[in-house]
Amino acid sequence: MFINFSDIAGHQNIFLDYMYEFENVKEFYKSDFRNKDIYPEVFSNVATKNDSHRKKIVEIIKNQYKSFKYSRQTELNIESFKLSKTIAIVTGQQLGLMGGPLYTFYKIITTIKLCSFLKGKYDEYNFVPVFWLEGDDHDFDEISSINTIDIANDFLNINYSDGAEEDTNRGSVGYLKFNQGINDFKEELLNTLRDNEFKEDLEKVINILLKEDKLVKTSFTELLFNLFDEYGLVIFDPQDIEVKKMLKPVFKKEIQYYRSHTNIAVARSAALEELYHAQVKVKPVNLFFSDNTGRYLIEPINDKFRLKGKRTRWSENELLQMLEENPQSFSSNVILRPICQDFLFPTGVYVGGPGEISYFAQVIPFYNEFELPQPILYPRASATIVEKNIHNIMDKYELGYSDFFIGDKFLTGKMISMLSEVDLEKTFGKTETDLELIIDELKTAAFTIDPTLKDTVEKSKQRIQQTLDTIKNKTEKAQERKHDLTLRQVKKAQNLLFPEDALQERKLNFIYFANKYGINILKWIFNELAINKFEHQIIEL
């Protein structure tokens, strides 16, 4: 079953138009991913670009993989980058505990399956799935927790605290090591696991991945490797010092031409704001600098540069010299990240989610600035996994998926209205209307007698309205108590289908399903996930 994204709350209009009304957004995107006629031209442009560092990329990847015993398919994929007919199909994601939300895996599955699909249509090319580890991101709060469903079927957020102050600049999360706080996180996570035939194996995986002194990046990489190496997925770490050396030309150009780049970004963002929304706030320089105190945005000030919040200033030549000597200290922001990726790889397709598709509209003009062929932007598969017991609840109360995708508040209201003998909305709505008419009539009469009484009546009206609101609220609570069992059953379904008023894939970690059905549930999802429907998929267990 498939549901149009426009029927699910929370999606931006630019994403919806990109998916279904490309004519509306063609001024912001160079190519329509649905138009298969453009694919050969894109692949040809990528294959024939002056890409003198293919061999170097192979060396770097092999070095990054030296501690892994990788599959034959991965070995072939890595080696194939030496060939001009090899096209990278790339996706990426910031690091997350235990893989982060489910959509991380859906991105990877889409990328792998798309390679197979493209190979069947364009057999003169090799297509290699690449996962770009976004370890330079420094937003610790975004990656420091996971969501699951506990044994009582309640939605649960489990947070990892490293003990640092809230506003601490920790630097890039890829360099962070778990401290003793990971043991509390792990204990809370293990306590959510149900006792069954899969629990012991899952506990072993969790204990291996979540260890004190292990890099967050290493934990994330090991999980992806163990799950997807058999498919030939190439996991790439751009924080590698050898990678940063290769990126020096990109960083240098950004420093030298930041003014014109800013003008381009501002113009594109302004054009977007007229019709849609510019998702990324424009920065004067699209680079960060890291030292032993943290990661800082580089800012221009009076023909010099400084780190945001710091006083030290450098001339352009001084900053370029620092780049030459310590390229590992530099990293891109969200706008420049795709440019770095496609400077290094012969990228034919980038697989992204709704947010990435939206902000890519701001990135695309930079491809011309850096003289790079622009890849096709392909939407990742999107899915909600539905267990049989959840489906039974839906059948029992005659609910459809659209009822859940409108949000928890509206669903609860609908259920109460359906179950109750009294329609509270109708009853209180009529009362409020009648009250309004009565008070207005009274106010008119009072004003005729004494104009100063108008304010008195108005204040009395407000007190009556407050009393009515209180009565309504208590009545609604009473109705909820009366139908508590039913509402709890529906809430159980809501926790799985649309937790915290968001798609399951954006909230839940795979641990919940791996515990109930075994870690091989991902192989089943791999087979079930459709990559060419371009709608939200309902996958029933």
C-alpha positions as CSV (number, residue, x, y, z in Angstrom):
1,M,0.0,0.0,0.0
2,F,1.2,3.5,-0.8
3,I,0.2,6.9,0.4
4,N,0.8,10.2,-1.3
5,F,3.2,12.4,0.7
6,S,0.7,15.3,0.4
7,D,-1.7,13.3,2.5
8,I,0.8,13.2,5.4
9,A,1.3,16.2,7.6
10,G,4.6,17.9,7.9
11,H,6.1,17.9,4.3
12,Q,7.3,21.1,2.8
13,N,5.7,22.4,-0.4
14,I,8.9,22.4,-2.3
15,F,9.5,18.7,-1.6
16,L,5.9,17.9,-2.7
17,D,6.3,19.9,-5.9
18,Y,9.7,18.2,-6.6
19,M,8.0,14.8,-6.2
20,Y,4.7,15.4,-8.1
21,E,4.8,18.8,-9.9
22,F,8.3,19.3,-11.2
23,E,7.3,22.1,-13.6
24,N,6.7,24.2,-10.5
25,V,10.3,23.8,-9.3
26,K,12.3,23.5,-12.5
27,E,13.9,26.9,-12.0
28,F,15.5,25.5,-8.8
29,Y,16.5,22.0,-9.9
30,K,18.4,21.2,-13.0
31,S,17.0,17.7,-13.6
32,D,13.8,15.8,-13.0
33,F,14.6,12.4,-11.4
34,R,11.5,10.9,-13.0
35,N,12.8,11.7,-16.5
36,K,15.0,8.6,-17.3
37,D,16.0,10.2,-20.6
38,I,18.5,12.5,-18.8
39,Y,20.3,9.7,-17.0
40,P,22.7,8.7,-19.8
41,E,23.8,12.4,-20.2
42,V,24.4,12.8,-16.5
43,F,26.4,9.6,-16.3
44,S,28.5,10.5,-19.4
45,N,29.3,13.9,-17.9
46,V,30.4,12.3,-14.6
47,A,32.4,9.6,-16.3
48,T,34.3,12.0,-18.6
49,K,35.1,14.7,-16.1
50,N,38.7,15.3,-15.3
51,D,38.9,13.0,-12.3
52,S,42.6,12.5,-11.7
53,H,42.2,11.4,-8.1
54,R,40.2,8.1,-8.6
55,K,43.3,6.0,-7.7
56,K,43.9,8.1,-4.6
57,I,40.3,7.6,-3.5
58,V,40.8,3.8,-3.8
59,E,43.9,4.0,-1.6
60,I,42.1,6.0,1.0
61,I,39.1,3.7,1.2
62,K,41.3,0.7,1.4
63,N,43.2,2.3,4.3
64,Q,39.9,3.1,6.0
65,Y,38.9,-0.5,5.6
66,K,42.1,-2.1,6.8
67,S,40.6,-3.2,10.2
68,F,37.6,-4.8,8.5
69,K,37.3,-8.2,6.8
70,Y,35.1,-7.0,4.0
71,S,33.1,-8.9,1.4
72,R,34.2,-9.7,-2.1
73,Q,31.4,-7.4,-3.4
74,T,32.8,-4.5,-1.4
75,E,36.3,-5.3,-2.6
76,L,35.2,-5.2,-6.2
77,N,33.3,-2.0,-5.7
78,I,36.2,-0.3,-4.1
79,E,38.6,-1.4,-6.9
80,S,36.1,-0.3,-9.6
81,F,36.6,3.4,-8.7
82,K,39.9,3.2,-10.7
83,L,37.7,2.8,-13.8
84,S,36.3,5.8,-15.7
85,K,33.0,3.9,-16.2
86,T,32.3,3.7,-12.5
87,I,29.6,5.9,-11.1
88,A,29.0,6.5,-7.4
89,I,25.4,6.4,-6.1
90,V,25.8,8.3,-2.9
91,T,23.9,8.9,0.3
92,G,24.9,10.1,3.7
93,Q,23.7,10.9,7.2
94,Q,25.0,12.3,10.4
95,L,26.1,9.8,13.0
96,G,23.5,8.4,15.3
97,L,23.5,6.0,18.2
98,M,22.6,2.5,17.1
99,G,22.1,3.8,13.5
100,G,19.8,6.7,14.5
101,P,16.3,6.8,13.1
102,L,15.0,4.1,10.7
103,Y,15.3,6.3,7.7
104,T,19.1,6.0,7.8
105,F,18.7,2.4,6.8
106,Y,16.0,3.3,4.2
107,K,18.5,5.7,2.6
108,I,21.1,2.9,2.4
109,I,18.7,0.3,1.1
110,T,17.5,2.7,-1.6
111,T,21.0,3.4,-2.7
112,I,22.0,-0.3,-2.9
113,K,18.8,-1.3,-4.8
114,L,19.1,1.7,-7.1
115,C,22.6,0.5,-8.1
116,S,21.2,-2.8,-9.1
117,F,18.3,-1.2,-11.0
118,L,20.7,1.2,-12.9
119,K,23.1,-1.6,-13.8
120,G,20.2,-3.4,-15.4
121,K,19.4,-0.4,-17.6
122,Y,22.9,1.0,-18.3
123,D,25.2,-2.0,-18.2
124,E,28.2,-0.1,-19.7
125,Y,28.7,1.5,-16.2
126,N,29.5,0.2,-12.8
127,F,27.3,1.6,-10.1
128,V,28.7,1.6,-6.5
129,P,26.7,2.5,-3.4
130,V,28.6,4.9,-1.1
131,F,27.6,6.1,2.3
132,W,29.2,9.4,3.4
133,L,29.7,9.5,7.2
134,E,28.8,13.1,8.3
135,G,31.1,13.0,11.3
136,D,32.1,16.6,11.0
137,D,28.6,17.7,12.2
138,H,28.9,19.1,15.7
139,D,25.2,19.0,16.9
140,F,25.6,16.6,19.8
141,D,22.0,16.9,20.9
142,E,20.7,15.6,17.6
143,I,22.6,12.4,17.8
144,S,22.7,11.7,21.6
145,S,19.4,9.9,21.9
146,I,17.3,7.2,20.4
147,N,13.5,6.5,20.5
148,T,12.0,3.1,21.0
149,I,8.8,1.5,22.3
150,D,9.2,0.0,25.8
151,I,7.7,-3.2,27.2
152,A,4.6,-1.3,28.2
153,N,4.1,-0.1,24.6
154,D,4.9,3.5,25.6
155,F,7.1,5.7,23.4
156,L,10.4,6.2,25.1
157,N,13.3,8.5,24.5
158,I,16.7,7.3,25.8
159,N,19.3,9.9,26.1
160,Y,23.1,9.6,26.4
161,S,24.7,12.2,28.6
162,D,28.4,12.7,28.6
163,G,28.2,15.0,31.6
164,A,29.2,18.1,29.8
165,E,27.5,21.5,30.2
166,E,24.6,22.1,27.9
167,D,26.4,24.8,25.8
168,T,29.7,23.0,25.6
169,N,31.4,23.1,22.2
170,R,32.4,19.5,21.8
171,G,33.7,19.8,18.3
172,S,32.9,17.4,15.6
173,V,30.9,14.4,16.9
174,G,33.0,12.0,14.8
175,Y,35.9,12.5,17.1
176,L,34.0,12.0,20.3
177,K,34.5,9.0,22.5
178,F,31.8,7.4,24.7
179,N,32.5,8.0,28.3
180,Q,31.0,6.2,31.4
181,G,27.7,7.8,30.6
182,I,27.2,5.3,27.8
183,N,26.8,2.6,30.5
184,D,23.6,4.3,31.8
185,F,22.3,4.7,28.3
186,K,23.0,1.0,27.5
187,E,21.4,-0.2,30.7
188,E,18.2,1.8,30.0
189,L,18.2,0.5,26.4
190,L,18.7,-3.1,27.5
191,N,15.8,-2.8,29.9
192,T,13.4,-2.1,27.1
193,L,14.2,-5.4,25.4
194,R,11.5,-8.1,25.6
195,D,12.5,-11.6,26.7
196,N,12.5,-13.7,23.6
197,E,14.7,-15.8,21.3
198,F,16.3,-12.7,19.8
199,K,17.2,-10.8,23.0
200,E,20.5,-12.5,23.7
201,D,22.0,-11.9,20.3
202,L,20.8,-8.3,20.3
203,E,22.4,-7.7,23.7
204,K,25.7,-8.9,22.3
205,V,25.5,-6.4,19.4
206,I,24.6,-3.5,21.8
207,N,27.4,-4.4,24.2
208,I,29.9,-4.4,21.3
209,L,28.8,-1.2,19.8
210,L,28.3,0.9,23.0
211,K,31.5,0.7,24.9
212,E,33.4,3.3,26.9
213,D,36.3,4.9,24.9
214,K,34.8,3.8,21.6
215,L,34.4,6.6,19.0
216,V,30.8,7.5,18.2
217,K,31.9,7.2,14.6
218,T,33.4,3.8,15.0
219,S,30.2,2.5,16.7
220,F,28.1,3.8,13.9
221,T,30.4,2.5,11.2
222,E,30.7,-1.0,12.6
223,L,26.9,-1.3,12.7
224,L,26.5,-0.2,9.1
225,F,29.3,-2.5,8.0
226,N,27.8,-5.5,9.7
227,L,24.4,-4.9,8.2
228,F,25.3,-3.9,4.7
229,D,28.8,-5.1,3.7
230,E,27.4,-8.2,2.0
231,Y,25.7,-5.8,-0.5
232,G,28.9,-4.0,-1.3
233,L,28.2,-0.8,0.5
234,V,31.3,1.5,0.6
235,I,31.3,3.5,3.9
236,F,33.4,6.6,3.5
237,D,34.9,8.8,6.2
238,P,35.6,12.3,5.0
239,Q,37.3,13.2,8.3
240,D,40.4,11.3,7.1
241,I,43.4,13.6,6.9
242,E,44.2,12.3,3.4
243,V,40.6,13.3,2.4
244,K,41.1,16.8,3.8
245,K,44.3,17.2,1.8
246,M,42.3,16.3,-1.3
247,L,39.7,18.9,-0.4
248,K,42.1,21.8,-0.1
249,P,41.2,23.2,-3.5
250,V,37.5,23.3,-2.5
251,F,38.2,25.0,0.8
252,K,40.7,27.4,-0.8
253,K,38.2,28.5,-3.4
254,E,35.5,29.1,-0.7
255,I,37.9,31.3,1.3
256,Q,39.0,33.3,-1.8
257,Y,35.5,33.7,-3.4
258,Y,33.3,33.7,-0.3
259,R,31.8,37.1,-1.3
260,S,30.5,36.0,-4.7
261,H,29.4,32.6,-3.2
262,T,27.4,34.5,-0.5
263,N,25.8,36.6,-3.2
264,I,24.8,33.5,-5.1
265,A,23.4,31.9,-1.9
266,V,21.5,35.0,-0.9
267,A,19.9,35.4,-4.4
268,R,18.8,31.8,-4.6
269,S,17.4,31.9,-1.0
270,A,15.5,35.1,-1.8
271,A,14.0,33.5,-4.9
272,L,13.0,30.5,-2.8
273,E,11.4,32.6,-0.1
274,E,9.1,34.2,-2.7
275,L,7.5,30.8,-3.5
276,Y,8.6,28.3,-0.8
277,H,11.0,28.4,2.1
278,A,14.8,28.6,2.2
279,Q,15.7,25.8,4.6
280,V,19.3,26.7,5.3
281,K,20.3,30.1,6.7
282,V,23.0,31.6,4.5
283,K,26.4,32.0,6.1
284,P,29.1,34.4,4.8
285,V,31.7,31.6,4.7
286,N,30.6,27.9,4.3
287,L,33.5,26.6,6.4
288,F,34.2,25.6,9.9
289,F,37.6,25.5,11.7
290,S,38.3,23.0,14.6
291,D,40.9,23.2,17.3
292,N,41.2,21.7,20.8
293,T,38.4,23.9,22.1
294,G,35.7,23.0,19.6
295,R,34.4,23.6,16.1
296,Y,33.7,27.1,15.0
297,L,32.2,28.8,12.0
298,I,34.6,31.0,10.1
299,E,33.4,34.6,9.8
300,P,34.7,37.5,7.7
301,I,35.3,40.8,9.5
302,N,36.8,43.9,8.1
303,D,38.8,42.1,5.3
304,K,40.0,39.5,7.8
305,F,38.6,36.3,9.2
306,R,37.9,35.1,12.7
307,L,36.2,32.2,14.4
308,K,32.7,32.9,15.6
309,G,32.9,34.0,19.2
310,K,36.6,34.4,19.1
311,R,38.8,37.5,19.0
312,T,41.8,36.3,17.0
313,R,41.8,37.4,13.4
314,W,43.7,36.3,10.3
315,S,44.3,37.7,6.9
316,E,43.3,35.7,3.9
317,N,46.9,34.7,3.3
318,E,47.2,33.6,6.9
319,L,44.1,31.5,6.7
320,L,45.2,30.0,3.4
321,Q,48.5,29.1,5.0
322,M,46.7,27.4,7.9
323,L,44.7,25.5,5.3
324,E,47.9,24.4,3.6
325,E,49.5,23.2,6.8
326,N,46.5,21.8,8.7
327,P,43.7,20.9,6.2
328,Q,42.3,18.5,8.8
329,S,41.2,21.5,10.9
330,F,38.8,22.6,8.2
331,S,35.3,21.2,7.4
332,S,32.4,22.2,5.3
333,N,28.9,23.4,6.3
334,V,25.7,21.9,5.0
335,I,25.8,24.0,1.8
336,L,29.4,23.0,0.8
337,R,29.2,19.4,1.9
338,P,27.6,18.1,-1.4
339,I,30.3,20.0,-3.3
340,C,33.0,18.2,-1.3
341,Q,31.3,14.9,-1.9
342,D,31.1,15.3,-5.6
343,F,34.5,16.8,-5.9
344,L,35.9,13.5,-4.6
345,F,33.5,11.0,-6.1
346,P,32.1,10.5,-9.6
347,T,28.6,11.0,-8.3
348,G,25.8,10.3,-10.7
349,V,23.0,10.2,-8.2
350,Y,22.5,11.4,-4.6
351,V,19.8,9.7,-2.6
352,G,18.2,12.1,-0.1
353,G,15.2,12.5,2.1
354,P,12.6,15.3,2.1
355,G,14.8,17.7,4.0
356,E,17.8,17.2,1.8
357,I,15.8,17.6,-1.4
358,S,14.5,20.9,0.0
359,Y,17.8,22.4,0.9
360,F,19.5,21.1,-2.3
361,A,17.7,23.9,-4.1
362,Q,20.1,26.3,-2.3
363,V,23.1,24.1,-3.1
364,I,22.7,23.6,-6.9
365,P,24.1,27.0,-8.0
366,F,27.4,26.1,-6.4
367,Y,28.0,23.2,-8.9
368,N,28.7,25.8,-11.6
369,E,31.0,27.8,-9.3
370,F,33.1,24.7,-8.6
371,E,32.8,23.4,-12.2
372,L,31.3,20.1,-11.2
373,P,28.6,18.0,-12.9
374,Q,25.5,18.0,-10.9
375,P,24.1,14.6,-9.9
376,I,20.5,13.5,-10.1
377,L,18.7,14.1,-6.8
378,Y,16.8,10.9,-6.1
379,P,14.3,10.6,-3.2
380,R,14.9,7.8,-0.7
381,A,12.3,5.2,-0.1
382,S,9.9,6.0,2.8
383,A,8.0,3.5,4.9
384,T,6.0,2.6,7.9
385,I,6.2,-0.9,9.3
386,V,2.9,-2.2,10.6
387,E,2.7,-5.2,12.9
388,K,-0.3,-7.5,12.9
389,N,-1.6,-6.5,16.3
390,I,-1.6,-2.8,15.2
391,H,-3.5,-3.8,12.1
392,N,-6.0,-5.6,14.3
393,I,-6.6,-2.4,16.4
394,M,-7.2,-0.5,13.3
395,D,-9.7,-3.0,12.0
396,K,-11.5,-3.2,15.4
397,Y,-12.1,0.6,15.4
398,E,-12.5,1.0,11.7
399,L,-9.5,3.3,11.4
400,G,-7.4,4.0,8.3
401,Y,-3.8,5.2,8.1
402,S,-4.9,8.7,7.2
403,D,-6.6,8.8,10.7
404,F,-3.2,8.4,12.3
405,F,-1.2,10.6,10.0
406,I,-3.3,13.7,11.0
407,G,-1.8,13.7,14.5
408,D,-2.5,12.5,18.0
409,K,-4.8,15.3,19.1
410,F,-7.1,14.9,16.2
411,L,-7.1,11.1,16.4
412,T,-8.0,11.3,20.1
413,G,-10.8,13.7,19.4
414,K,-12.2,11.5,16.6
415,M,-12.1,8.4,18.8
416,I,-13.9,10.2,21.7
417,S,-16.6,11.5,19.3
418,M,-17.1,8.1,17.8
419,L,-17.4,6.4,21.2
420,S,-19.3,9.0,23.2
421,E,-23.1,9.3,23.5
422,V,-22.7,13.1,23.6
423,D,-21.0,15.2,20.9
424,L,-19.1,17.6,23.1
425,E,-17.8,19.7,20.3
426,K,-21.3,20.3,19.0
427,T,-22.8,20.8,22.5
428,F,-20.2,23.3,23.7
429,G,-20.0,24.9,20.3
430,K,-23.8,25.6,20.5
431,T,-23.4,26.8,24.1
432,E,-20.6,29.2,23.2
433,T,-22.7,30.6,20.2
434,D,-25.8,31.0,22.4
435,L,-23.7,32.6,25.1
436,E,-22.2,35.1,22.6
437,L,-25.6,36.2,21.5
438,I,-27.0,36.5,25.0
439,I,-24.0,38.6,26.2
440,D,-24.1,40.8,23.2
441,E,-27.8,41.5,23.8
442,L,-27.1,42.2,27.5
443,K,-24.1,44.5,26.6
444,T,-26.3,46.5,24.2
445,A,-29.0,46.9,26.9
446,A,-26.5,47.8,29.6
447,F,-24.8,50.3,27.4
448,T,-28.1,52.0,26.6
449,I,-28.7,52.5,30.4
450,D,-25.1,53.3,31.4
451,P,-22.2,53.3,28.9
452,T,-19.7,52.6,31.7
453,L,-21.4,49.1,32.2
454,K,-20.0,47.9,28.8
455,D,-16.6,47.0,30.3
456,T,-18.3,45.3,33.3
457,V,-20.3,43.1,31.0
458,E,-17.3,42.3,28.8
459,K,-15.2,41.2,31.8
460,S,-18.1,39.1,33.1
461,K,-18.2,37.5,29.6
462,Q,-14.6,36.6,29.9
463,R,-15.1,35.0,33.3
464,I,-18.0,33.0,32.0
465,Q,-16.0,31.8,29.0
466,Q,-13.2,30.7,31.3
467,T,-15.7,28.8,33.4
468,L,-17.1,27.2,30.3
469,D,-13.6,26.2,29.2
470,T,-12.9,24.7,32.5
471,I,-16.2,22.7,32.4
472,K,-15.4,21.6,28.8
473,N,-11.9,20.5,29.8
474,K,-13.1,18.5,32.8
475,T,-15.8,16.9,30.7
476,E,-13.3,15.9,28.0
477,K,-11.0,14.4,30.7
478,A,-14.0,12.5,32.1
479,Q,-14.8,11.1,28.6
480,E,-11.2,10.0,28.2
481,R,-11.3,8.2,31.5
482,K,-14.5,6.5,30.5
483,H,-13.0,5.2,27.3
484,D,-9.5,4.8,28.8
485,L,-8.9,1.2,27.6
486,T,-9.9,1.9,24.0
487,L,-7.8,5.1,23.9
488,R,-4.8,3.3,25.3
489,Q,-5.1,0.7,22.5
490,V,-5.3,3.4,19.9
491,K,-2.4,5.2,21.5
492,K,-0.4,2.0,21.3
493,A,-1.0,2.0,17.6
494,Q,-0.2,5.7,17.3
495,N,3.1,5.2,19.1
496,L,4.1,2.9,16.3
497,L,2.5,4.5,13.3
498,F,2.9,8.2,13.9
499,P,4.9,8.7,17.1
500,E,5.1,12.3,18.4
501,D,3.1,13.4,15.3
502,A,5.9,12.3,12.9
503,L,6.5,9.4,10.6
504,Q,7.8,6.2,12.3
505,E,11.0,6.3,10.2
506,R,11.9,9.7,11.6
507,K,11.5,8.7,15.2
508,L,12.0,5.1,15.9
509,N,15.3,3.2,16.1
510,F,15.5,-0.3,14.5
511,I,16.2,-1.8,17.9
512,Y,12.4,-2.2,18.6
513,F,11.8,-4.3,15.5
514,A,15.2,-6.2,15.8
515,N,14.2,-7.2,19.4
516,K,10.8,-8.5,18.3
517,Y,11.7,-10.2,15.0
518,G,15.4,-10.6,15.0
519,I,18.1,-8.4,13.5
520,N,17.5,-10.1,10.2
521,I,14.3,-8.0,10.0
522,L,16.4,-5.6,8.0
523,K,16.8,-8.2,5.2
524,W,13.0,-8.6,5.1
525,I,12.7,-4.8,4.9
526,F,15.4,-4.7,2.2
527,N,13.3,-7.0,0.1
528,E,10.0,-5.3,0.8
529,L,11.1,-1.7,0.3
530,A,10.1,-0.2,-3.0
531,I,12.5,2.4,-4.5
532,N,10.5,3.5,-7.5
533,K,7.0,4.3,-6.2
534,F,7.8,7.8,-4.8
535,E,5.1,7.6,-2.2
536,H,5.1,6.6,1.4
537,Q,4.9,2.8,1.7
538,I,3.0,0.8,4.2
539,I,4.8,-2.5,4.9
540,E,2.6,-5.0,6.9
541,L,4.4,-7.7,8.9
